[in-house]
C-alpha cells in the first residue's frame, strides 16, 4: 500500500527529520490499525506554519 499525505509543518524546524518521523509514525499506525504493510508514505508540504514564540507575539 502507498499513501500520499499533504501536511502543514512547523517552521522553523528540521524539516527532513520531521518528515521522516511523520512517514514512520503513519506507516506504523496504519499497519497496526489495518494489518496491511505500508510500502511508501509520500508527503507534500502544503505550507510552513510559524508558531509565536517568546519573541514573536501576535498583534491583536
mmCIF file of the N, C-alpha and C atoms, coordinates in Angstrom:
data_MODEL
# 
_entry.id   MODEL 
# 
loop_
_atom_site.group_PDB 
_atom_site.id 
_atom_site.type_symbol 
_atom_site.label_atom_id 
_atom_site.label_alt_id 
_atom_site.label_comp_id 
_atom_site.label_asym_id 
_atom_site.label_entity_id 
_atom_site.label_seq_id 
_atom_site.pdbx_PDB_ins_code 
_atom_site.Cartn_x 
_atom_site.Cartn_y 
_atom_site.Cartn_z 
_atom_site.occupancy 
_atom_site.B_iso_or_equiv 
_atom_site.pdbx_formal_charge 
_atom_site.auth_seq_id 
_atom_site.auth_comp_id 
_atom_site.auth_asym_id 
_atom_site.auth_atom_id 
_atom_site.pdbx_PDB_model_num 
ATOM 1   N N  . UNK A 1 1  ? 0.838  -1.163 0.000  1.00 0.00 ? 1  UNK A N  1 
ATOM 2   C CA . UNK A 1 1  ? 0.000  0.000  0.000  1.00 0.00 ? 1  UNK A CA 1 
ATOM 3   C C  . UNK A 1 1  ? 0.891  1.236  0.000  1.00 0.00 ? 1  UNK A C  1 
ATOM 4   N N  . UNK A 1 2  ? 0.437  2.242  -0.736 1.00 0.00 ? 2  UNK A N  1 
ATOM 5   C CA . UNK A 1 2  ? 1.123  3.532  -0.766 1.00 0.00 ? 2  UNK A CA 1 
ATOM 6   C C  . UNK A 1 2  ? 0.168  4.604  -0.274 1.00 0.00 ? 2  UNK A C  1 
ATOM 7   N N  . UNK A 1 3  ? 0.702  5.541  0.473  1.00 0.00 ? 3  UNK A N  1 
ATOM 8   C CA . UNK A 1 3  ? -0.088 6.652  0.987  1.00 0.00 ? 3  UNK A CA 1 
ATOM 9   C C  . UNK A 1 3  ? 0.556  7.954  0.555  1.00 0.00 ? 3  UNK A C  1 
ATOM 10  N N  . UNK A 1 4  ? -0.289 8.926  0.269  1.00 0.00 ? 4  UNK A N  1 
ATOM 11  C CA . UNK A 1 4  ? 0.205  10.263 -0.028 1.00 0.00 ? 4  UNK A CA 1 
ATOM 12  C C  . UNK A 1 4  ? -0.525 11.230 0.884  1.00 0.00 ? 4  UNK A C  1 
ATOM 13  N N  . UNK A 1 5  ? 0.226  12.034 1.632  1.00 0.00 ? 5  UNK A N  1 
ATOM 14  C CA . UNK A 1 5  ? -0.349 12.977 2.576  1.00 0.00 ? 5  UNK A CA 1 
ATOM 15  C C  . UNK A 1 5  ? 0.111  14.393 2.263  1.00 0.00 ? 5  UNK A C  1 
ATOM 16  N N  . UNK A 1 6  ? -0.788 15.351 2.469  1.00 0.00 ? 6  UNK A N  1 
ATOM 17  C CA . UNK A 1 6  ? -0.436 16.767 2.411  1.00 0.00 ? 6  UNK A CA 1 
ATOM 18  C C  . UNK A 1 6  ? -0.458 17.277 3.844  1.00 0.00 ? 6  UNK A C  1 
ATOM 19  N N  . UNK A 1 7  ? 0.603  17.952 4.241  1.00 0.00 ? 7  UNK A N  1 
ATOM 20  C CA . UNK A 1 7  ? 0.720  18.373 5.640  1.00 0.00 ? 7  UNK A CA 1 
ATOM 21  C C  . UNK A 1 7  ? 1.176  19.826 5.753  1.00 0.00 ? 7  UNK A C  1 
ATOM 22  N N  . UNK A 1 8  ? 0.824  20.426 6.871  1.00 0.00 ? 8  UNK A N  1 
ATOM 23  C CA . UNK A 1 8  ? 1.365  21.722 7.281  1.00 0.00 ? 8  UNK A CA 1 
ATOM 24  C C  . UNK A 1 8  ? 2.392  21.419 8.363  1.00 0.00 ? 8  UNK A C  1 
ATOM 25  N N  . UNK A 1 9  ? 3.579  21.981 8.251  1.00 0.00 ? 9  UNK A N  1 
ATOM 26  C CA . UNK A 1 9  ? 4.635  21.687 9.217  1.00 0.00 ? 9  UNK A CA 1 
ATOM 27  C C  . UNK A 1 9  ? 5.075  22.959 9.932  1.00 0.00 ? 9  UNK A C  1 
ATOM 28  N N  . UNK A 1 10 ? 5.552  22.793 11.168 1.00 0.00 ? 10 UNK A N  1 
ATOM 29  C CA . UNK A 1 10 ? 6.029  23.962 11.915 1.00 0.00 ? 10 UNK A CA 1 
ATOM 30  C C  . UNK A 1 10 ? 7.339  24.476 11.340 1.00 0.00 ? 10 UNK A C  1 
ATOM 31  N N  . UNK A 1 11 ? 7.480  25.790 11.422 1.00 0.00 ? 11 UNK A N  1 
ATOM 32  C CA . UNK A 1 11 ? 8.718  26.420 10.975 1.00 0.00 ? 11 UNK A CA 1 
ATOM 33  C C  . UNK A 1 11 ? 9.127  27.443 12.017 1.00 0.00 ? 11 UNK A C  1 
ATOM 34  N N  . UNK A 1 12 ? 10.331 27.534 12.419 1.00 0.00 ? 12 UNK A N  1 
ATOM 35  C CA . UNK A 1 12 ? 11.461 26.757 11.926 1.00 0.00 ? 12 UNK A CA 1 
ATOM 36  C C  . UNK A 1 12 ? 11.528 25.393 12.613 1.00 0.00 ? 12 UNK A C  1 
ATOM 37  N N  . UNK A 1 13 ? 11.970 24.415 11.873 1.00 0.00 ? 13 UNK A N  1 
ATOM 38  C CA . UNK A 1 13 ? 12.228 23.074 12.411 1.00 0.00 ? 13 UNK A CA 1 
ATOM 39  C C  . UNK A 1 13 ? 13.102 22.326 11.408 1.00 0.00 ? 13 UNK A C  1 
ATOM 40  N N  . UNK A 1 14 ? 13.597 21.185 11.817 1.00 0.00 ? 14 UNK A N  1 
ATOM 41  C CA . UNK A 1 14 ? 14.379 20.332 10.932 1.00 0.00 ? 14 UNK A CA 1 
ATOM 42  C C  . UNK A 1 14 ? 13.381 19.569 10.060 1.00 0.00 ? 14 UNK A C  1 
ATOM 43  N N  . UNK A 1 15 ? 13.079 20.111 8.897  1.00 0.00 ? 15 UNK A N  1 
ATOM 44  C CA . UNK A 1 15 ? 12.020 19.562 8.053  1.00 0.00 ? 15 UNK A CA 1 
ATOM 45  C C  . UNK A 1 15 ? 12.279 18.121 7.634  1.00 0.00 ? 15 UNK A C  1 
ATOM 46  N N  . UNK A 1 16 ? 13.512 17.790 7.322  1.00 0.00 ? 16 UNK A N  1 
ATOM 47  C CA . UNK A 1 16 ? 13.833 16.415 6.932  1.00 0.00 ? 16 UNK A CA 1 
ATOM 48  C C  . UNK A 1 16 ? 13.533 15.452 8.068  1.00 0.00 ? 16 UNK A C  1 
ATOM 49  N N  . UNK A 1 17 ? 13.917 15.806 9.269  1.00 0.00 ? 17 UNK A N  1 
ATOM 50  C CA . UNK A 1 17 ? 13.679 14.948 10.428 1.00 0.00 ? 17 UNK A CA 1 
ATOM 51  C C  . UNK A 1 17 ? 12.180 14.825 10.728 1.00 0.00 ? 17 UNK A C  1 
ATOM 52  N N  . UNK A 1 18 ? 11.461 15.946 10.649 1.00 0.00 ? 18 UNK A N  1 
ATOM 53  C CA . UNK A 1 18 ? 10.015 15.919 10.897 1.00 0.00 ? 18 UNK A CA 1 
ATOM 54  C C  . UNK A 1 18 ? 9.321  15.037 9.857  1.00 0.00 ? 18 UNK A C  1 
ATOM 55  N N  . UNK A 1 19 ? 9.697  15.166 8.592  1.00 0.00 ? 19 UNK A N  1 
ATOM 56  C CA . UNK A 1 19 ? 9.092  14.352 7.533  1.00 0.00 ? 19 UNK A CA 1 
ATOM 57  C C  . UNK A 1 19 ? 9.367  12.864 7.742  1.00 0.00 ? 19 UNK A C  1 
ATOM 58  N N  . UNK A 1 20 ? 10.602 12.531 8.073  1.00 0.00 ? 20 UNK A N  1 
ATOM 59  C CA . UNK A 1 20 ? 10.939 11.126 8.340  1.00 0.00 ? 20 UNK A CA 1 
ATOM 60  C C  . UNK A 1 20 ? 10.099 10.567 9.475  1.00 0.00 ? 20 UNK A C  1 
ATOM 61  N N  . UNK A 1 21 ? 9.935  11.353 10.523 1.00 0.00 ? 21 UNK A N  1 
ATOM 62  C CA . UNK A 1 21 ? 9.165  10.910 11.684 1.00 0.00 ? 21 UNK A CA 1 
ATOM 63  C C  . UNK A 1 21 ? 7.688  10.711 11.324 1.00 0.00 ? 21 UNK A C  1 
ATOM 64  N N  . UNK A 1 22 ? 7.134  11.643 10.568 1.00 0.00 ? 22 UNK A N  1 
ATOM 65  C CA . UNK A 1 22 ? 5.731  11.522 10.147 1.00 0.00 ? 22 UNK A CA 1 
ATOM 66  C C  . UNK A 1 22 ? 5.553  10.280 9.284  1.00 0.00 ? 22 UNK A C  1 
ATOM 67  N N  . UNK A 1 23 ? 6.446  10.076 8.332  1.00 0.00 ? 23 UNK A N  1 
ATOM 68  C CA . UNK A 1 23 ? 6.349  8.898  7.465  1.00 0.00 ? 23 UNK A CA 1 
ATOM 69  C C  . UNK A 1 23 ? 6.405  7.606  8.282  1.00 0.00 ? 23 UNK A C  1 
ATOM 70  N N  . UNK A 1 24 ? 7.333  7.530  9.193  1.00 0.00 ? 24 UNK A N  1 
ATOM 71  C CA . UNK A 1 24 ? 7.493  6.347  10.034 1.00 0.00 ? 24 UNK A CA 1 
ATOM 72  C C  . UNK A 1 24 ? 6.265  6.119  10.908 1.00 0.00 ? 24 UNK A C  1 
ATOM 73  N N  . UNK A 1 25 ? 5.818  7.167  11.593 1.00 0.00 ? 25 UNK A N  1 
ATOM 74  C CA . UNK A 1 25 ? 4.678  7.035  12.503 1.00 0.00 ? 25 UNK A CA 1 
ATOM 75  C C  . UNK A 1 25 ? 3.390  6.676  11.760 1.00 0.00 ? 25 UNK A C  1 
ATOM 76  N N  . UNK A 1 26 ? 3.164  7.291  10.607 1.00 0.00 ? 26 UNK A N  1 
ATOM 77  C CA . UNK A 1 26 ? 1.958  6.985  9.829  1.00 0.00 ? 26 UNK A CA 1 
ATOM 78  C C  . UNK A 1 26 ? 1.991  5.537  9.340  1.00 0.00 ? 26 UNK A C  1 
ATOM 79  N N  . UNK A 1 27 ? 3.127  5.107  8.804  1.00 0.00 ? 27 UNK A N  1 
ATOM 80  C CA . UNK A 1 27 ? 3.242  3.727  8.313  1.00 0.00 ? 27 UNK A CA 1 
ATOM 81  C C  . UNK A 1 27 ? 2.995  2.729  9.441  1.00 0.00 ? 27 UNK A C  1 
ATOM 82  N N  . UNK A 1 28 ? 3.575  2.970  10.600 1.00 0.00 ? 28 UNK A N  1 
ATOM 83  C CA . UNK A 1 28 ? 3.374  2.057  11.730 1.00 0.00 ? 28 UNK A CA 1 
ATOM 84  C C  . UNK A 1 28 ? 1.933  2.036  12.202 1.00 0.00 ? 28 UNK A C  1 
ATOM 85  N N  . UNK A 1 29 ? 1.315  3.199  12.306 1.00 0.00 ? 29 UNK A N  1 
ATOM 86  C CA . UNK A 1 29 ? -0.057 3.273  12.827 1.00 0.00 ? 29 UNK A CA 1 
ATOM 87  C C  . UNK A 1 29 ? -1.057 2.648  11.858 1.00 0.00 ? 29 UNK A C  1 
ATOM 88  N N  . UNK A 1 30 ? -0.889 2.890  10.570 1.00 0.00 ? 30 UNK A N  1 
ATOM 89  C CA . UNK A 1 30 ? -1.778 2.276  9.579  1.00 0.00 ? 30 UNK A CA 1 
ATOM 90  C C  . UNK A 1 30 ? -1.623 0.753  9.618  1.00 0.00 ? 30 UNK A C  1 
ATOM 91  N N  . UNK A 1 31 ? -0.395 0.283  9.750  1.00 0.00 ? 31 UNK A N  1 
ATOM 92  C CA . UNK A 1 31 ? -0.162 -1.162 9.847  1.00 0.00 ? 31 UNK A CA 1 
ATOM 93  C C  . UNK A 1 31 ? -0.835 -1.739 11.091 1.00 0.00 ? 31 UNK A C  1 
ATOM 94  N N  . UNK A 1 32 ? -0.746 -1.037 12.206 1.00 0.00 ? 32 UNK A N  1 
ATOM 95  C CA . UNK A 1 32 ? -1.395 -1.504 13.441 1.00 0.00 ? 32 UNK A CA 1 
ATOM 96  C C  . UNK A 1 32 ? -2.909 -1.568 13.286 1.00 0.00 ? 32 UNK A C  1 
ATOM 97  N N  . UNK A 1 33 ? -3.484 -0.552 12.669 1.00 0.00 ? 33 UNK A N  1 
ATOM 98  C CA . UNK A 1 33 ? -4.939 -0.462 12.561 1.00 0.00 ? 33 UNK A CA 1 
ATOM 99  C C  . UNK A 1 33 ? -5.531 -1.384 11.504 1.00 0.00 ? 33 UNK A C  1 
ATOM 100 N N  . UNK A 1 34 ? -4.787 -1.614 10.414 1.00 0.00 ? 34 UNK A N  1 
ATOM 101 C CA . UNK A 1 34 ? -5.353 -2.378 9.299  1.00 0.00 ? 34 UNK A CA 1 
ATOM 102 C C  . UNK A 1 34 ? -4.712 -3.747 9.096  1.00 0.00 ? 34 UNK A C  1 
ATOM 103 N N  . UNK A 1 35 ? -3.512 -3.927 9.646  1.00 0.00 ? 35 UNK A N  1 
ATOM 104 C CA . UNK A 1 35 ? -2.794 -5.177 9.409  1.00 0.00 ? 35 UNK A CA 1 
ATOM 105 C C  . UNK A 1 35 ? -2.122 -5.216 8.043  1.00 0.00 ? 35 UNK A C  1 
ATOM 106 N N  . UNK A 1 36 ? -2.194 -4.111 7.315  1.00 0.00 ? 36 UNK A N  1 
ATOM 107 C CA . UNK A 1 36 ? -1.587 -4.045 5.986  1.00 0.00 ? 36 UNK A CA 1 
ATOM 108 C C  . UNK A 1 36 ? -0.223 -3.379 6.064  1.00 0.00 ? 36 UNK A C  1 
ATOM 109 N N  . UNK A 1 37 ? 0.686  -3.859 5.244  1.00 0.00 ? 37 UNK A N  1 
ATOM 110 C CA . UNK A 1 37 ? 2.027  -3.278 5.191  1.00 0.00 ? 37 UNK A CA 1 
ATOM 111 C C  . UNK A 1 37 ? 2.001  -2.035 4.311  1.00 0.00 ? 37 UNK A C  1 
ATOM 112 N N  . UNK A 1 38 ? 2.567  -0.950 4.815  1.00 0.00 ? 38 UNK A N  1 
ATOM 113 C CA . UNK A 1 38 ? 2.661  0.295  4.055  1.00 0.00 ? 38 UNK A CA 1 
ATOM 114 C C  . UNK A 1 38 ? 4.052  0.351  3.448  1.00 0.00 ? 38 UNK A C  1 
ATOM 115 N N  . UNK A 1 39 ? 4.104  0.295  2.126  1.00 0.00 ? 39 UNK A N  1 
ATOM 116 C CA . UNK A 1 39 ? 5.389  0.280  1.431  1.00 0.00 ? 39 UNK A CA 1 
ATOM 117 C C  . UNK A 1 39 ? 5.980  1.678  1.281  1.00 0.00 ? 39 UNK A C  1 
ATOM 118 N N  . UNK A 1 40 ? 5.101  2.684  1.195  1.00 0.00 ? 40 UNK A N  1 
ATOM 119 C CA . UNK A 1 40 ? 5.602  4.031  0.940  1.00 0.00 ? 40 UNK A CA 1 
ATOM 120 C C  . UNK A 1 40 ? 4.625  5.067  1.487  1.00 0.00 ? 40 UNK A C  1 
ATOM 121 N N  . UNK A 1 41 ? 5.172  6.089  2.145  1.00 0.00 ? 41 UNK A N  1 
ATOM 122 C CA . UNK A 1 41 ? 4.389  7.244  2.581  1.00 0.00 ? 41 UNK A CA 1 
ATOM 123 C C  . UNK A 1 41 ? 5.062  8.466  1.970  1.00 0.00 ? 41 UNK A C  1 
ATOM 124 N N  . UNK A 1 42 ? 4.348  9.125  1.073  1.00 0.00 ? 42 UNK A N  1 
ATOM 125 C CA . UNK A 1 42 ? 4.867  10.315 0.399  1.00 0.00 ? 42 UNK A CA 1 
ATOM 126 C C  . UNK A 1 42 ? 4.206  11.541 1.005  1.00 0.00 ? 42 UNK A C  1 
ATOM 127 N N  . UNK A 1 43 ? 5.010  12.546 1.301  1.00 0.00 ? 43 UNK A N  1 
ATOM 128 C CA . UNK A 1 43 ? 4.488  13.774 1.889  1.00 0.00 ? 43 UNK A CA 1 
ATOM 129 C C  . UNK A 1 43 ? 4.630  14.943 0.930  1.00 0.00 ? 43 UNK A C  1 
ATOM 130 N N  . UNK A 1 44 ? 3.618  15.781 0.918  1.00 0.00 ? 44 UNK A N  1 
ATOM 131 C CA . UNK A 1 44 ? 3.689  17.078 0.266  1.00 0.00 ? 44 UNK A CA 1 
ATOM 132 C C  . UNK A 1 44 ? 3.532  18.110 1.364  1.00 0.00 ? 44 UNK A C  1 
ATOM 133 N N  . UNK A 1 45 ? 4.476  19.017 1.456  1.00 0.00 ? 45 UNK A N  1 
ATOM 134 C CA . UNK A 1 45 ? 4.374  20.080 2.462  1.00 0.00 ? 45 UNK A CA 1 
ATOM 135 C C  . UNK A 1 45 ? 3.553  21.204 1.835  1.00 0.00 ? 45 UNK A C  1 
ATOM 136 N N  . UNK A 1 46 ? 2.320  21.386 2.344  1.00 0.00 ? 46 UNK A N  1 
ATOM 137 C CA . UNK A 1 46 ? 1.433  22.430 1.814  1.00 0.00 ? 46 UNK A CA 1 
ATOM 138 C C  . UNK A 1 46 ? 1.910  23.814 2.198  1.00 0.00 ? 46 UNK A C  1 
ATOM 139 N N  . UNK A 1 47 ? 2.293  23.948 3.459  1.00 0.00 ? 47 UNK A N  1 
ATOM 140 C CA . UNK A 1 47 ? 2.786  25.245 3.918  1.00 0.00 ? 47 UNK A CA 1 
ATOM 141 C C  . UNK A 1 47 ? 3.573  25.064 5.206  1.00 0.00 ? 47 UNK A C  1 
ATOM 142 N N  . UNK A 1 48 ? 4.387  26.051 5.495  1.00 0.00 ? 48 UNK A N  1 
ATOM 143 C CA . UNK A 1 48 ? 5.140  26.097 6.742  1.00 0.00 ? 48 UNK A CA 1 
ATOM 144 C C  . UNK A 1 48 ? 4.421  27.064 7.670  1.00 0.00 ? 48 UNK A C  1 
ATOM 145 N N  . UNK A 1 49 ? 4.188  26.618 8.890  1.00 0.00 ? 49 UNK A N  1 
ATOM 146 C CA . UNK A 1 49 ? 3.417  27.391 9.852  1.00 0.00 ? 49 UNK A CA 1 
ATOM 147 C C  . UNK A 1 49 ? 4.352  27.893 10.941 1.00 0.00 ? 49 UNK A C  1 
ATOM 148 N N  . UNK A 1 50 ? 4.418  29.198 11.109 1.00 0.00 ? 50 UNK A N  1 
ATOM 149 C CA . UNK A 1 50 ? 5.242  29.753 12.180 1.00 0.00 ? 50 UNK A CA 1 
ATOM 150 C C  . UNK A 1 50 ? 4.402  29.850 13.440 1.00 0.00 ? 50 UNK A C  1 
ATOM 151 N N  . UNK A 1 51 ? 4.984  29.431 14.515 1.00 0.00 ? 51 UNK A N  1 
ATOM 152 C CA . UNK A 1 51 ? 4.307  29.495 15.811 1.00 0.00 ? 51 UNK A CA 1 
ATOM 153 C C  . UNK A 1 51 ? 4.854  30.680 16.576 1.00 0.00 ? 51 UNK A C  1 
ATOM 154 N N  . UNK A 1 52 ? 3.994  31.403 17.264 1.00 0.00 ? 52 UNK A N  1 
ATOM 155 C CA . UNK A 1 52 ? 4.517  32.512 18.070 1.00 0.00 ? 52 UNK A CA 1 
ATOM 156 C C  . UNK A 1 52 ? 5.405  31.970 19.191 1.00 0.00 ? 52 UNK A C  1 
ATOM 157 N N  . UNK A 1 53 ? 6.582  32.520 19.309 1.00 0.00 ? 53 UNK A N  1 
ATOM 158 C CA . UNK A 1 53 ? 7.493  32.110 20.374 1.00 0.00 ? 53 UNK A CA 1 
ATOM 159 C C  . UNK A 1 53 ? 7.638  33.233 21.368 1.00 0.00 ? 53 UNK A C  1 
ATOM 160 N N  . UNK A 1 54 ? 8.599  33.120 22.275 1.00 0.00 ? 54 UNK A N  1 
ATOM 161 C CA . UNK A 1 54 ? 8.790  34.145 23.292 1.00 0.00 ? 54 UNK A CA 1 
ATOM 162 C C  . UNK A 1 54 ? 9.002  35.537 22.700 1.00 0.00 ? 54 UNK A C  1 
ATOM 163 N N  . UNK A 1 55 ? 9.728  35.626 21.605 1.00 0.00 ? 55 UNK A N  1 
ATOM 164 C CA . UNK A 1 55 ? 9.988  36.915 20.995 1.00 0.00 ? 55 UNK A CA 1 
ATOM 165 C C  . UNK A 1 55 ? 9.050  37.253 19.865 1.00 0.00 ? 55 UNK A C  1 
ATOM 166 N N  . UNK A 1 56 ? 8.099  36.349 19.590 1.00 0.00 ? 56 UNK A N  1 
ATOM 167 C CA . UNK A 1 56 ? 7.192  36.540 18.462 1.00 0.00 ? 56 UNK A CA 1 
ATOM 168 C C  . UNK A 1 56 ? 5.763  36.486 18.961 1.00 0.00 ? 56 UNK A C  1 
ATOM 169 N N  . UNK A 1 57 ? 5.252  37.601 19.330 1.00 0.00 ? 57 UNK A N  1 
ATOM 170 C CA . UNK A 1 57 ? 3.873  37.633 19.807 1.00 0.00 ? 57 UNK A CA 1 
ATOM 171 C C  . UNK A 1 57 ? 2.959  38.138 18.715 1.00 0.00 ? 57 UNK A C  1 
ATOM 172 N N  . UNK A 1 58 ? 1.754  37.618 18.731 1.00 0.00 ? 58 UNK A N  1 
ATOM 173 C CA . UNK A 1 58 ? 0.763  38.047 17.758 1.00 0.00 ? 58 UNK A CA 1 
ATOM 174 C C  . UNK A 1 58 ? 0.195  39.397 18.155 1.00 0.00 ? 58 UNK A C  1 
ATOM 175 N N  . UNK A 1 59 ? -0.071 40.202 17.174 1.00 0.00 ? 59 UNK A N  1 
ATOM 176 C CA . UNK A 1 59 ? -0.705 41.502 17.414 1.00 0.00 ? 59 UNK A CA 1 
ATOM 177 C C  . UNK A 1 59 ? -2.207 41.290 17.395 1.00 0.00 ? 59 UNK A C  1 
ATOM 178 N N  . UNK A 1 60 ? -2.878 41.832 18.418 1.00 0.00 ? 60 UNK A N  1 
ATOM 179 C CA . UNK A 1 60 ? -4.339 41.685 18.466 1.00 0.00 ? 60 UNK A CA 1 
ATOM 180 C C  . UNK A 1 60 ? -5.006 42.967 18.125 1.00 0.00 ? 60 UNK A C  1 
# 
